[in-house]
């Protein structure tokens, strides 16, 4: 009987000890699982710093980091180009209003646009205060579309709806796209392009807005 009592005490003690050890283990897991894993925000690098970081990473054989830094530098360059191009856009013509671009158009929130400069055009839109008039201007940087445009320029003389326009060292093409609709395409340095889809204005008005001064200004930004 005494033996049975001692056995029960031993068993109870063993269970208590096991439970206590399990509780301590679970507490330890719980504590270690609560370690914060969110990274501290990294300092935003300038363009020069990003390029220098890419160079240092490349020389150290850290090619992945070098690519990341170059992508950041490209994003900063595109952001600067976008800011300057939008600032150079003409004021809204009489009877129109300028629509402020959405932030979503920026490469800052479009990683693919940062990788391929011409993938996401820089847009500026205008709309008529009354009626259906509109202007949509897109600037394509290092765009593969420019090579395709060369074909249209070469065959423009055979299309009565196309007219080639000279902008000094650059060239443009005006296309009638139906009633009251025009499309102006301007090619810069054979690698960049500006397209203007217009509705509700004449060709004379269009050329007054997007004149030689405008083209020279944009060319100076993207060269």
GROMACS elastic network, one bead per residue, 0.5 to 0.9 nm:
[ bonds ]
;  ai    aj funct       b0    kb
    1     4     6  0.50741   500
    1     5     6  0.62799   500
    1     6     6  0.86540   500
    2     5     6  0.50526   500
    2     6     6  0.61626   500
    2     7     6  0.84937   500
    3     6     6  0.51601   500
    3     7     6  0.60995   500
    3     8     6  0.86710   500
    4     8     6  0.61967   500
    4     9     6  0.86468   500
    5     8     6  0.51423   500
    5     9     6  0.62543   500
    5    10     6  0.85991   500
    6     9     6  0.50633   500
    6    10     6  0.60966   500
    6    11     6  0.85631   500
    7    10     6  0.50697   500
    7    11     6  0.61267   500
    7    12     6  0.85619   500
    8    11     6  0.50414   500
    8    12     6  0.60442   500
    8    13     6  0.84415   500
    9    12     6  0.51130   500
    9    13     6  0.60201   500
    9    14     6  0.85051   500
   10    13     6  0.50717   500
   10    14     6  0.60814   500
   10    15     6  0.86201   500
   11    14     6  0.50436   500
   11    15     6  0.61775   500
   11    16     6  0.85609   500
   12    15     6  0.51478   500
   12    16     6  0.61260   500
   12    17     6  0.85301   500
   13    16     6  0.50706   500
   13    17     6  0.60556   500
   13    18     6  0.85195   500
   14    17     6  0.50529   500
   14    18     6  0.60457   500
   14    19     6  0.85298   500
   15    18     6  0.50300   500
   15    19     6  0.60509   500
   15    20     6  0.84614   500
   16    19     6  0.51119   500
   16    20     6  0.60557   500
   16    21     6  0.85584   500
   17    20     6  0.50644   500
   17    21     6  0.61247   500
   17    22     6  0.85351   500
   18    21     6  0.51382   500
   18    22     6  0.60953   500
   18    23     6  0.85563   500
   19    22     6  0.50256   500
   19    23     6  0.60616   500
   19    24     6  0.85536   500
   20    23     6  0.50742   500
   20    24     6  0.61708   500
   20    25     6  0.85606   500
   21    24     6  0.50755   500
   21    25     6  0.61143   500
   21    26     6  0.86100   500
   22    26     6  0.60912   500
   22    27     6  0.84514   500
   23    26     6  0.50953   500
   23    27     6  0.60275   500
   23    28     6  0.84957   500
   24    27     6  0.50095   500
   24    28     6  0.61170   500
   24    29     6  0.86746   500
   25    28     6  0.50177   500
   25    29     6  0.62550   500
   25    30     6  0.85667   500
   26    29     6  0.50215   500
   26    30     6  0.60276   500
   26    31     6  0.85105   500
   27    31     6  0.60886   500
   27    32     6  0.85813   500
   28    31     6  0.51395   500
   28    32     6  0.61396   500
   28    33     6  0.84183   500
   29    32     6  0.52013   500
   29    33     6  0.58715   500
   29    34     6  0.86475   500
   30    33     6  0.51208   500
   30    34     6  0.64919   500
   31    34     6  0.54394   500
   31    35     6  0.74205   500
   32    35     6  0.57953   500
   33    36     6  0.85303   500
   34    37     6  0.87944   500
   36    39     6  0.85505   500
   38    41     6  0.88337   500
   39    42     6  0.81765   500
   41    44     6  0.87181   500
   42    45     6  0.87276   500
   45    48     6  0.79361   500
   45    49     6  0.55954   500
   45    50     6  0.57515   500
   45    72     6  0.83585   500
   45    73     6  0.85934   500
   46    49     6  0.50802   500
   46    50     6  0.60841   500
   46    51     6  0.86165   500
   46    73     6  0.78330   500
   46    76     6  0.77478   500
   47    50     6  0.51677   500
   47    51     6  0.62476   500
   47    52     6  0.86104   500
   47    72     6  0.78849   500
   47    73     6  0.51814   500
   47    74     6  0.82441   500
   47    75     6  0.89711   500
   47    76     6  0.61935   500
   47    77     6  0.72711   500
   48    51     6  0.52083   500
   48    52     6  0.61265   500
   48    53     6  0.85349   500
   48    73     6  0.78610   500
   49    52     6  0.50507   500
   49    53     6  0.59915   500
   49    54     6  0.85069   500
   49    69     6  0.89707   500
   49    73     6  0.84936   500
   50    53     6  0.50307   500
   50    54     6  0.61321   500
   50    55     6  0.86287   500
   50    69     6  0.53215   500
   50    70     6  0.66914   500
   50    71     6  0.87830   500
   50    72     6  0.65844   500
   50    73     6  0.54901   500
   51    54     6  0.50363   500
   51    55     6  0.62180   500
   51    56     6  0.86719   500
   51    66     6  0.86943   500
   51    69     6  0.66390   500
   51    70     6  0.62261   500
   51    72     6  0.85786   500
   51    73     6  0.62292   500
   52    55     6  0.50380   500
   52    56     6  0.61632   500
   52    57     6  0.85540   500
   52    69     6  0.86050   500
   53    56     6  0.51125   500
   53    57     6  0.60608   500
   53    58     6  0.85064   500
   53    65     6  0.85328   500
   53    66     6  0.71548   500
   53    69     6  0.63994   500
   53    70     6  0.85057   500
   54    57     6  0.51332   500
   54    58     6  0.60743   500
   54    59     6  0.86168   500
   54    62     6  0.89400   500
   54    63     6  0.84184   500
   54    65     6  0.69253   500
   54    67     6  0.68837   500
   54    68     6  0.76242   500
   54    70     6  0.58982   500
   54    73     6  0.89070   500
   55    58     6  0.51397   500
   55    59     6  0.62177   500
   55    60     6  0.86250   500
   55    66     6  0.67187   500
   55    69     6  0.87551   500
   55    70     6  0.88551   500
   56    59     6  0.52072   500
   56    60     6  0.62250   500
   56    61     6  0.87451   500
   56    62     6  0.85259   500
   56    66     6  0.77275   500
   57    60     6  0.50627   500
   57    61     6  0.62860   500
   57    63     6  0.64575   500
   57    64     6  0.82898   500
   57    65     6  0.61094   500
   57    66     6  0.50601   500
   57    67     6  0.88487   500
   57    69     6  0.86007   500
   58    61     6  0.50977   500
   58    62     6  0.54695   500
   58    63     6  0.52883   500
   58    64     6  0.84612   500
   58    65     6  0.77934   500
   58    66     6  0.53666   500
   58    67     6  0.85092   500
   59    62     6  0.74757   500
   59    63     6  0.85179   500
   59    66     6  0.89639   500
   60    63     6  0.81495   500
   61    64     6  0.87455   500
   61    66     6  0.86499   500
   62    65     6  0.55826   500
   62    66     6  0.62722   500
   62    67     6  0.89175   500
   63    67     6  0.62101   500
   63    68     6  0.86299   500
   64    67     6  0.52276   500
   64    68     6  0.63595   500
   64    69     6  0.87855   500
   65    69     6  0.61867   500
   65    70     6  0.85678   500
   66    69     6  0.52305   500
   66    70     6  0.62040   500
   66    71     6  0.86313   500
   67    70     6  0.50469   500
   67    71     6  0.61077   500
   67    72     6  0.86064   500
   68    71     6  0.51228   500
   68    72     6  0.63142   500
   68    73     6  0.87341   500
   69    72     6  0.50045   500
   69    73     6  0.62410   500
   69    74     6  0.86690   500
   70    74     6  0.61556   500
   70    75     6  0.85527   500
   71    74     6  0.50132   500
   71    75     6  0.61517   500
   71    76     6  0.86572   500
   71   111     6  0.88574   500
   71   114     6  0.67810   500
   71   115     6  0.62561   500
   72    75     6  0.50293   500
   72    76     6  0.62828   500
   72    77     6  0.86534   500
   72   114     6  0.79275   500
   73    76     6  0.51173   500
   73    77     6  0.61906   500
   73    78     6  0.86682   500
   74    78     6  0.61205   500
   74    79     6  0.84874   500
   74   114     6  0.61190   500
   74   115     6  0.71326   500
   74   116     6  0.89872   500
   74   117     6  0.80465   500
   75    78     6  0.51852   500
   75    79     6  0.61172   500
   75    80     6  0.86701   500
   75   107     6  0.65267   500
   75   108     6  0.67365   500
   75   111     6  0.81045   500
   75   113     6  0.81599   500
   75   115     6  0.75586   500
   75   117     6  0.86306   500
   76    79     6  0.50243   500
   76    80     6  0.62582   500
   76    81     6  0.86836   500
   76   107     6  0.89164   500
   76   108     6  0.82875   500
   76   114     6  0.84851   500
   77    80     6  0.51584   500
   77    81     6  0.62358   500
   77    82     6  0.85792   500
   77   114     6  0.89493   500
   78    82     6  0.59452   500
   78    83     6  0.85094   500
   78   106     6  0.87052   500
   78   107     6  0.71749   500
   78   108     6  0.88650   500
   78   113     6  0.87474   500
   78   114     6  0.70041   500
   78   117     6  0.70703   500
   78   141     6  0.89179   500
   79    82     6  0.50918   500
   79    83     6  0.62093   500
   79    84     6  0.87294   500
   79   106     6  0.72761   500
   79   107     6  0.69127   500
   79   108     6  0.72626   500
   79   114     6  0.89095   500
   80    83     6  0.52134   500
   80    84     6  0.63259   500
   80    85     6  0.86272   500
   81    84     6  0.52274   500
   81    85     6  0.60007   500
   81    86     6  0.85092   500
   81   221     6  0.69013   500
   81   222     6  0.72192   500
   82    85     6  0.51855   500
   82    86     6  0.60606   500
   82    87     6  0.84556   500
   82   106     6  0.78697   500
   82   122     6  0.63747   500
   82   123     6  0.89931   500
   83    86     6  0.54257   500
   83    87     6  0.62107   500
   83    88     6  0.87281   500
   84    87     6  0.50769   500
   84    88     6  0.62137   500
   84    89     6  0.88757   500
   84   218     6  0.86179   500
   84   221     6  0.71408   500
   85    88     6  0.50035   500
   85    89     6  0.64048   500
   85   122     6  0.79815   500
   85   139     6  0.82154   500
   85   217     6  0.86806   500
   85   218     6  0.65262   500
   85   221     6  0.71742   500
   85   222     6  0.86873   500
   86    89     6  0.52429   500
   86    90     6  0.88320   500
   86   101     6  0.88092   500
   86   122     6  0.79182   500
   86   123     6  0.79891   500
   86   124     6  0.69823   500
   87    90     6  0.83002   500
   88    91     6  0.89507   500
   88   214     6  0.75802   500
   88   217     6  0.71189   500
   88   218     6  0.71393   500
   89    92     6  0.89534   500
   89   124     6  0.75697   500
   89   137     6  0.87848   500
   89   210     6  0.89936   500
   89   214     6  0.77796   500
   89   218     6  0.87113   500
   90    93     6  0.81435   500
   90   209     6  0.66546   500
   90   210     6  0.76255   500
   90   214     6  0.76508   500
   91    97     6  0.84497   500
   91    98     6  0.73442   500
   91   209     6  0.84026   500
   92    95     6  0.79511   500
   92    96     6  0.55342   500
   92    97     6  0.53083   500
   92    98     6  0.54624   500
   92   126     6  0.66897   500
   92   127     6  0.85953   500
   92   209     6  0.87828   500
   93    96     6  0.55070   500
   93    97     6  0.74924   500
   93    98     6  0.88513   500
   93   126     6  0.87333   500
   93   205     6  0.86561   500
   93   209     6  0.74274   500
   94    97     6  0.81971   500
   94   128     6  0.87973   500
   95   127     6  0.85567   500
   95   128     6  0.57972   500
   95   129     6  0.57833   500
   95   130     6  0.74590   500
   96   126     6  0.63470   500
   96   127     6  0.53262   500
   96   129     6  0.53106   500
   96   130     6  0.81020   500
   96   133     6  0.78814   500
   96   134     6  0.77526   500
   96   135     6  0.89069   500
   97   125     6  0.87296   500
   97   126     6  0.55054   500
   97   127     6  0.55527   500
   97   128     6  0.62986   500
   97   129     6  0.64362   500
   98   124     6  0.78931   500
   98   125     6  0.62726   500
   98   127     6  0.67012   500
   99   102     6  0.89618   500
   99   124     6  0.71348   500
   99   125     6  0.54774   500
   99   126     6  0.55406   500
   99   127     6  0.73337   500
  100   124     6  0.73745   500
  100   125     6  0.75862   500
  100   126     6  0.88147   500
  101   104     6  0.83212   500
  101   105     6  0.70073   500
  101   106     6  0.88537   500
  101   123     6  0.69756   500
  101   124     6  0.62543   500
  101   125     6  0.75095   500
  102   105     6  0.57124   500
  102   106     6  0.77738   500
  103   106     6  0.54908   500
  103   107     6  0.88475   500
  103   108     6  0.83866   500
  103   109     6  0.78103   500
  104   107     6  0.78754   500
  104   108     6  0.82094   500
  104   109     6  0.62072   500
  104   110     6  0.74132   500
  105   108     6  0.85279   500
  105   109     6  0.77619   500
  105   110     6  0.75918   500
  105   120     6  0.77351   500
  105   121     6  0.82283   500
  105   122     6  0.72364   500
  105   123     6  0.75350   500
  106   109     6  0.59926   500
  106   110     6  0.64442   500
  106   113     6  0.80918   500
  106   114     6  0.89816   500
  106   120     6  0.83666   500
  106   122     6  0.78095   500
  107   111     6  0.60740   500
  107   112     6  0.75660   500
  107   113     6  0.51889   500
  107   114     6  0.53204   500
  107   115     6  0.89139   500
  107   117     6  0.87753   500
  107   120     6  0.76896   500
  108   111     6  0.68385   500
  108   113     6  0.84381   500
  108   114     6  0.74362   500
  109   113     6  0.86881   500
  109   114     6  0.89530   500
  110   113     6  0.53985   500
  110   114     6  0.66924   500
  110   120     6  0.84125   500
  111   114     6  0.50495   500
  111   115     6  0.64690   500
  111   116     6  0.88423   500
  112   115     6  0.51127   500
  112   116     6  0.62025   500
  112   117     6  0.84467   500
  112   119     6  0.73959   500
  112   120     6  0.81058   500
  113   116     6  0.51936   500
  113   117     6  0.56521   500
  113   118     6  0.71997   500
  113   119     6  0.54639   500
  113   120     6  0.52067   500
  113   121     6  0.85011   500
  114   117     6  0.58638   500
  114   118     6  0.89783   500
  114   119     6  0.84867   500
  114   120     6  0.85231   500
  115   119     6  0.83854   500
  116   119     6  0.53356   500
  116   120     6  0.78388   500
  116   142     6  0.84992   500
  116   143     6  0.88330   500
  117   120     6  0.68382   500
  117   121     6  0.82294   500
  117   140     6  0.80107   500
  117   141     6  0.58137   500
  117   142     6  0.63348   500
  117   143     6  0.75059   500
  118   121     6  0.62450   500
  118   139     6  0.86919   500
  118   140     6  0.52952   500
  118   142     6  0.51993   500
  118   144     6  0.73439   500
  118   145     6  0.86831   500
  118   192     6  0.83985   500
  119   140     6  0.78195   500
  119   141     6  0.82300   500
  119   142     6  0.88230   500
  119   143     6  0.72034   500
  119   144     6  0.88297   500
  120   123     6  0.89464   500
  120   140     6  0.74104   500
  120   141     6  0.85688   500
  121   138     6  0.56690   500
  121   139     6  0.53855   500
  121   141     6  0.71807   500
  121   143     6  0.89081   500
  122   137     6  0.80860   500
  122   138     6  0.54577   500
  122   139     6  0.50336   500
  122   140     6  0.66600   500
  122   141     6  0.83547   500
  123   136     6  0.71714   500
  123   137     6  0.56374   500
  123   139     6  0.65423   500
  124   135     6  0.82671   500
  124   136     6  0.60769   500
  124   137     6  0.51544   500
  124   138     6  0.65782   500
  124   139     6  0.87239   500
  125   134     6  0.75090   500
  125   135     6  0.56690   500
  125   137     6  0.60955   500
  125   138     6  0.86297   500
  126   133     6  0.85380   500
  126   134     6  0.55740   500
  126   136     6  0.64014   500
  126   137     6  0.84639   500
  127   130     6  0.84404   500
  127   131     6  0.88729   500
  127   132     6  0.75931   500
  127   133     6  0.59023   500
  127   135     6  0.62976   500
  127   136     6  0.85679   500
  128   131     6  0.61550   500
  128   132     6  0.63393   500
  128   134     6  0.57593   500
  128   135     6  0.85543   500
  128   200     6  0.81930   500
  129   132     6  0.85527   500
  129   133     6  0.81762   500
  130   133     6  0.76273   500
  131   200     6  0.83912   500
  132   199     6  0.74381   500
  132   200     6  0.69254   500
  133   198     6  0.75959   500
  133   201     6  0.72147   500
  134   197     6  0.79286   500
  134   198     6  0.58156   500
  134   199     6  0.51489   500
  134   200     6  0.65963   500
  134   201     6  0.83680   500
  135   196     6  0.66793   500
  135   197     6  0.57008   500
  135   199     6  0.64787   500
  135   200     6  0.86224   500
  135   201     6  0.89327   500
  136   195     6  0.79691   500
  136   196     6  0.55654   500
  136   197     6  0.51754   500
  136   198     6  0.66197   500
  137   194     6  0.69973   500
  137   195     6  0.57270   500
  137   197     6  0.66297   500
  137   198     6  0.86602   500
  138   193     6  0.81082   500
  138   194     6  0.56386   500
  138   195     6  0.52548   500
  138   196     6  0.65514   500
  138   197     6  0.86939   500
  139   192     6  0.75455   500
  139   193     6  0.58567   500
  139   195     6  0.65914   500
  139   196     6  0.89563   500
  140   143     6  0.55689   500
  140   145     6  0.84324   500
  140   146     6  0.87708   500
  140   191     6  0.86920   500
  140   192     6  0.56378   500
  140   193     6  0.51123   500
  140   194     6  0.62489   500
  140   195     6  0.81872   500
  141   191     6  0.72961   500
  141   193     6  0.68883   500
  141   194     6  0.89086   500
  141   222     6  0.74907   500
  142   145     6  0.87274   500
  142   146     6  0.81977   500
  142   190     6  0.89928   500
  142   191     6  0.51729   500
  142   192     6  0.52102   500
  142   193     6  0.81850   500
  143   146     6  0.58562   500
  143   147     6  0.82358   500
  143   191     6  0.61546   500
  143   192     6  0.58929   500
  143   193     6  0.72508   500
  144   147     6  0.59247   500
  144   148     6  0.73582   500
  144   191     6  0.75927   500
  144   192     6  0.87445   500
  145   148     6  0.51746   500
  145   149     6  0.63024   500
  145   150     6  0.89688   500
  145   191     6  0.85537   500
  145   192     6  0.87162   500
  145   193     6  0.82055   500
  146   150     6  0.65445   500
  146   187     6  0.71482   500
  146   190     6  0.65782   500
  146   191     6  0.58437   500
  146   192     6  0.66465   500
  146   193     6  0.65488   500
  147   150     6  0.53053   500
  147   151     6  0.75037   500
  147   190     6  0.77052   500
  147   191     6  0.77482   500
  148   151     6  0.57602   500
  148   152     6  0.73353   500
  149   152     6  0.51472   500
  149   153     6  0.63916   500
  149   154     6  0.87446   500
  149   185     6  0.88398   500
  149   187     6  0.84953   500
  150   153     6  0.51152   500
  150   154     6  0.62290   500
  150   155     6  0.87906   500
  150   190     6  0.85582   500
  151   154     6  0.51462   500
  151   155     6  0.63817   500
  151   156     6  0.85762   500
  152   155     6  0.52983   500
  152   156     6  0.59010   500
  152   162     6  0.89490   500
  152   173     6  0.87549   500
  153   156     6  0.51463   500
  153   157     6  0.81841   500
  153   162     6  0.88066   500
  153   163     6  0.89744   500
  153   164     6  0.71794   500
  153   172     6  0.85002   500
  153   173     6  0.72068   500
  154   157     6  0.74994   500
  154   158     6  0.89644   500
  155   158     6  0.56283   500
  155   159     6  0.70609   500
  156   159     6  0.53001   500
  156   160     6  0.77860   500
  156   161     6  0.83016   500
  156   162     6  0.54984   500
  156   163     6  0.65974   500
  156   164     6  0.69452   500
  156   173     6  0.82164   500
  157   160     6  0.71592   500
  157   162     6  0.72844   500
  157   163     6  0.75379   500
  157   164     6  0.81890   500
  158   161     6  0.89778   500
  158   162     6  0.82958   500
  159   162     6  0.55244   500
  159   163     6  0.82999   500
  160   163     6  0.76215   500
  161   174     6  0.80277   500
  161   175     6  0.56402   500
  161   176     6  0.54103   500
  161   177     6  0.80053   500
  162   173     6  0.66915   500
  162   174     6  0.56506   500
  162   176     6  0.68684   500
  163   172     6  0.83560   500
  163   173     6  0.55069   500
  163   174     6  0.50835   500
  163   175     6  0.65882   500
  164   171     6  0.72620   500
  164   172     6  0.57599   500
  164   174     6  0.64330   500
  164   175     6  0.89899   500
  165   170     6  0.89028   500
  165   171     6  0.58167   500
  165   173     6  0.54530   500
  165   174     6  0.71584   500
  165   186     6  0.84788   500
  166   169     6  0.77024   500
  166   170     6  0.64362   500
  166   172     6  0.60619   500
  166   173     6  0.84774   500
  167   171     6  0.52404   500
  167   172     6  0.68827   500
  167   186     6  0.83822   500
  167   211     6  0.81941   500
  167   212     6  0.59152   500
  167   215     6  0.72929   500
  167   216     6  0.84501   500
  168   171     6  0.73247   500
  168   212     6  0.76599   500
  168   216     6  0.87293   500
  169   188     6  0.82416   500
  169   189     6  0.81275   500
  170   186     6  0.74393   500
  170   187     6  0.61967   500
  170   188     6  0.55214   500
  170   189     6  0.68179   500
  170   190     6  0.82383   500
  170   215     6  0.82804   500
  170   216     6  0.89542   500
  170   219     6  0.89244   500
  171   185     6  0.84426   500
  171   186     6  0.58155   500
  171   187     6  0.56550   500
  171   188     6  0.72661   500
  172   184     6  0.69509   500
  172   185     6  0.53214   500
  172   187     6  0.60888   500
  172   188     6  0.89267   500
  172   194     6  0.89885   500
  173   183     6  0.80902   500
  173   184     6  0.57243   500
  173   185     6  0.51567   500
  173   186     6  0.64887   500
  173   187     6  0.87194   500
  174   182     6  0.70686   500
  174   183     6  0.57864   500
  174   185     6  0.65171   500
  174   186     6  0.88677   500
  174   203     6  0.84628   500
  175   181     6  0.87194   500
  175   182     6  0.57642   500
  175   183     6  0.51171   500
  175   184     6  0.64115   500
  175   185     6  0.83250   500
  176   179     6  0.80031   500
  176   180     6  0.82583   500
  176   181     6  0.62999   500
  176   183     6  0.65558   500
  177   180     6  0.79360   500
  177   181     6  0.52911   500
  177   182     6  0.55118   500
  177   183     6  0.69103   500
  178   181     6  0.54456   500
  178   182     6  0.75341   500
  179   182     6  0.85472   500
  179   199     6  0.87614   500
  180   198     6  0.82198   500
  180   199     6  0.56819   500
  180   200     6  0.56475   500
  180   201     6  0.71400   500
  180   202     6  0.76899   500
  181   197     6  0.75113   500
  181   198     6  0.57135   500
  181   200     6  0.68861   500
  181   201     6  0.79996   500
  181   202     6  0.87354   500
  182   196     6  0.80528   500
  182   197     6  0.60748   500
  182   198     6  0.51136   500
  182   199     6  0.64432   500
  182   200     6  0.88504   500
  182   201     6  0.83833   500
  182   202     6  0.82270   500
  182   203     6  0.75308   500
  182   206     6  0.88670   500
  183   195     6  0.70689   500
  183   196     6  0.55488   500
  183   198     6  0.60638   500
  183   199     6  0.88232   500
  184   194     6  0.80035   500
  184   195     6  0.56923   500
  184   197     6  0.66420   500
  184   198     6  0.80062   500
  184   206     6  0.84273   500
  185   193     6  0.69703   500
  185   194     6  0.57302   500
  185   196     6  0.63994   500
  185   197     6  0.87776   500
  186   192     6  0.84483   500
  186   193     6  0.55478   500
  186   194     6  0.50171   500
  186   195     6  0.63691   500
  186   196     6  0.85811   500
  186   215     6  0.81278   500
  187   190     6  0.59578   500
  187   191     6  0.71479   500
  187   192     6  0.58272   500
  187   194     6  0.64773   500
  187   195     6  0.87373   500
  188   191     6  0.61934   500
  188   192     6  0.50202   500
  188   193     6  0.58795   500
  188   194     6  0.80344   500
  188   215     6  0.83422   500
  188   218     6  0.87004   500
  188   219     6  0.64042   500
  188   222     6  0.85418   500
  188   223     6  0.85239   500
  189   192     6  0.64858   500
  189   193     6  0.87798   500
  189   219     6  0.80505   500
  189   223     6  0.77067   500
  190   193     6  0.80312   500
  192   219     6  0.87643   500
  192   222     6  0.77853   500
  194   215     6  0.89533   500
  196   210     6  0.89885   500
  198   201     6  0.68412   500
  198   202     6  0.87940   500
  198   206     6  0.79322   500
  199   202     6  0.84327   500
  201   204     6  0.82374   500
  201   205     6  0.62322   500
  201   206     6  0.67936   500
  202   205     6  0.52523   500
  202   206     6  0.62569   500
  202   207     6  0.88375   500
  203   207     6  0.62413   500
  203   208     6  0.86553   500
  204   207     6  0.53138   500
  204   208     6  0.63544   500
  204   209     6  0.88634   500
  205   208     6  0.51291   500
  205   209     6  0.64245   500
  205   210     6  0.87596   500
  206   209     6  0.52995   500
  206   210     6  0.61851   500
  206   211     6  0.82747   500
  207   210     6  0.50628   500
  207   211     6  0.53688   500
  207   212     6  0.87006   500
  208   211     6  0.54863   500
  209   214     6  0.79621   500
  210   213     6  0.78946   500
  210   214     6  0.57106   500
  210   215     6  0.70439   500
  211   214     6  0.53442   500
  211   215     6  0.64539   500
  211   216     6  0.88112   500
  212   215     6  0.51163   500
  212   216     6  0.61201   500
  212   217     6  0.85728   500
  213   216     6  0.51646   500
  213   217     6  0.61666   500
  213   218     6  0.87661   500
  214   217     6  0.51631   500
  214   218     6  0.63682   500
  214   219     6  0.85779   500
  215   218     6  0.52937   500
  215   219     6  0.60273   500
  215   220     6  0.86125   500
  216   220     6  0.61529   500
  216   221     6  0.87784   500
  217   220     6  0.52487   500
  217   221     6  0.65872   500
  218   221     6  0.51249   500
  218   222     6  0.63914   500
  218   223     6  0.85632   500
  219   222     6  0.53585   500
  219   223     6  0.58303   500
  220   223     6  0.55589   500
